[in-house]
Amino acid sequence: MKKVLVTGGIGYIGSHTVIELINAGFHPVIMDNLYNSKIDVLFRLEKICGKKLTFYEIDLREKEKTNEMFLKEHFDAVIHFAGLKAVGESVEKPLLYFDNNVHGTIKLLEVMEENQCKSIIFSSSATVYGDLNPVPFQEDMPTGVTNPYGRTKLMIEEMLEDMYAADENWRIVLLRYFNPVGAHESGFIGEDPRDIPQNLMPYIAKVASGELKELSIFGDDYNTPDGTAIRDYIHVVDLAKAHVKALGVALKEESFFEKINVGSSNGYSVMDMVKAFEKANDLTVDYQITPRRAGDIPEMRADIEKAKVILKWQPEKSLEDMCKDIWRWESRSRT
């Protein structure tokens, strides 16, 4: 059984991926500094999986502690989620993002190299495409970021590409994914931001629950059919399965490097998502229009042909599934 380190494994996408790794016969080990996540998720994961999970509370920048963990566990591969991810916050606090995301990844890669663990699936982002490419985004398009968060992702991609060029014994997959939403069907885990949500769907859910007064829609003057920004939303469970597929493909090869989009290939506007959530859950969501948010672009949508061919993966869950699952999670988390 292959042992896989999941950095940021208590976080939203990481926690769902832990479940899918176990379902696929892997042995995940979780590492998280709990900066943007809660330890309760570990206990919920154990309930879902029906087993005790190995967890280390370590910050990636603590190289000595990370190395001690590697020496003890002898990992076959790493799925790297750990990092700060809010576009707006990155514009306000760029140095925080460079230190946490880039510096932390450098330390992780140093430890991996020193321990001869050369297989990594990196949690990248569609933000690396910037705002100059036509949709849908394809992996061979030029990159160009519009905010510090996206820049950290692109810098890490470039580091990994340079490492592969220097040593082709690495097996690397850069998963550029779009907008993950939804929650595990059990309702035990889902997206749980510490403060006011930076992402649309948890914000909608918290307004629907009464925790927040109203949704702020950042701009209604984009060049889109209803004026609100369009994004490619993918169910978090589908996204988690893509990581497992990528890992399985990479581990079969002696040398591997790919950049692969992971999305639904469908574009939905902010207003589309509000209406879909209301319809799926028979609820009303109050909202107000506010000025555009720094760093946002009008439309993002994925071309996922490469994922279909190389990973033998495509999304299975619908927009209705996304809306119902996030509301199930929101409702359960408040009881």
VENFENUR-V690142 format. One record per residue. PHI is phi in whole degrees, 0 to 359 (NA if undefined). Layout:
phi->PHI
phi->PHI
This chain:
phi->NA
phi->289
phi->261
phi->236
phi->279
phi->246
phi->284
phi->69
phi->285
phi->268
phi->287
phi->301
phi->285
phi->301
phi->294
phi->293
phi->290
phi->305
phi->298
phi->291
phi->297
phi->296
phi->300
phi->268
phi->93
phi->270
phi->248
phi->279
phi->239
phi->262
phi->232
phi->201
phi->269
phi->63
phi->294
phi->235
phi->213
phi->234
phi->298
phi->304
phi->299
phi->301
phi->292
phi->291
phi->299
phi->296
phi->292
phi->296
phi->277
phi->69
phi->202
phi->285
phi->249
phi->275
phi->225
phi->237
phi->269
phi->220
phi->270
phi->304
phi->286
phi->272
phi->300
phi->298
phi->293
phi->297
phi->295
phi->300
phi->296
phi->298
phi->296
phi->280
phi->266
phi->57
phi->286
phi->270
phi->196
phi->229
phi->250
phi->254
phi->257
phi->305
phi->163
phi->280
phi->220
phi->269
phi->302
phi->300
phi->296
phi->295
phi->292
phi->280
phi->227
phi->299
phi->297
phi->301
phi->288
phi->294
phi->293
phi->289
phi->282
phi->281
phi->300
phi->298
phi->291
phi->302
phi->297
phi->299
phi->294
phi->299
phi->294
phi->301
phi->296
phi->295
phi->256
phi->56
phi->255
phi->239
phi->235
phi->216
phi->254
phi->257
phi->280
phi->265
phi->206
phi->293
phi->298
phi->293
phi->280
phi->67
phi->238
phi->255
phi->274
phi->285
phi->270
phi->282
phi->285
phi->244
phi->297
phi->269
phi->287
phi->298
phi->262
phi->181
phi->269
phi->242
phi->203
phi->299
phi->302
phi->298
phi->295
phi->296
phi->296
phi->293
phi->299
phi->292
phi->304
phi->293
phi->300
phi->294
phi->295
phi->294
phi->295
phi->293
phi->297
phi->279
phi->210
phi->279
phi->282
phi->286
phi->237
phi->229
phi->234
phi->260
phi->266
phi->266
phi->251
phi->261
phi->246
phi->287
phi->218
phi->90
phi->199
phi->297
phi->298
phi->291
phi->81
phi->274
phi->225
phi->187
phi->285
phi->222
phi->296
phi->290
phi->242
phi->299
phi->301
phi->272
phi->258
phi->298
phi->294
phi->296
phi->295
phi->302
phi->296
phi->287
phi->290
phi->298
phi->280
phi->94
phi->291
phi->243
phi->290
phi->202
phi->277
phi->266
phi->261
phi->277
phi->97
phi->232
phi->237
phi->287
phi->278
phi->227
phi->306
phi->247
phi->87
phi->260
phi->296
phi->254
phi->226
phi->259
phi->262
phi->228
phi->295
phi->299
phi->290
phi->299
phi->296
phi->301
phi->296
phi->296
phi->296
phi->293
phi->299
phi->298
phi->298
phi->300
phi->293
phi->297
phi->291
phi->279
phi->254
phi->276
phi->211
phi->201
phi->209
phi->213
phi->251
phi->224
phi->287
phi->227
phi->206
phi->259
phi->76
phi->256
phi->251
phi->233
phi->281
phi->303
phi->293
phi->303
phi->290
phi->299
phi->294
phi->296
phi->295
phi->300
phi->292
phi->295
phi->244
phi->53
phi->227
phi->241
phi->244
phi->283
phi->213
phi->224
phi->271
phi->235
phi->299
phi->305
phi->265
phi->302
phi->92
phi->281
phi->237
phi->295
phi->211
phi->223
phi->206
phi->261
phi->267
phi->247
phi->299
phi->295
phi->296
phi->296
phi->282
phi->280
phi->268
phi->56
phi->231
phi->204
phi->295
phi->246
phi->267
phi->267
phi->299
phi->297
phi->302
phi->302
phi->291
phi->291
phi->292
phi->291
phi->288
phi->299
phi->296
phi->298
phi->294
phi->290
phi->291
phi->265
phi->258
